[in-house]
Amino acid sequence: MDDSYVDDTLTDAEAAFRQTRGQTGESDLDVSDAALVQLRKACRLLEAARTLREQNGYYTVVIEASFVAVERSIQFYLLHRGHASGEDLRYEHTAVYQQGAVVNLFSEEFADRLTQLWKQNRAEVYYRETVASAEQADAMLSLADAVHRYILDYASLQHECVCSQ
């Protein structure tokens, strides 16, 4: 890929992230509060997953977006309540589940179940070791919606949500 059109597009992508002045930002994410950014990213992921699911397919992408929406919703709560900083939540996907249990957002058992769901299923679907199904996509989207709504209710911050539902 070196010295090809792929190399040129890599250069363009690098520049797009480096030279951000004048770029058009995503609506509803233009807030300075790191917690609200995560909440609204979860809203966007849920909306994207719903849209793709309505297209009668894209099961793998719906599952992936749903897992990430669960993470972003929990991250929102942890950041909002001051239980974590952005750097704390960057690298280990399932660490956010354990942190949610530590701050009593949910039980340790629930955190372990989320962790096992992620470890046993997300990677297999994502890396195509198994074929995603409509039922799995629907179940994950329902779970992501439920976690999102629960956290908004628990934090009493529904007014900050930008979900269409």
Secondary structure, DSSP 8 states (H G I E B T S, - for coil): -TTSHHHHHHHHHHHHHH--TT----TT---S-HHHHHHHHHHHHHHHHHHHHHTT--HHHHHHHHHHHHHHHHHHHHHHTTS--GGGGSS-TTHHHHHHHHTTSS-HHHHHHHHHHIIIIIHHHHTTSS---HHHHHHHHHHHHHHHHHHHHHHT-GGG-----
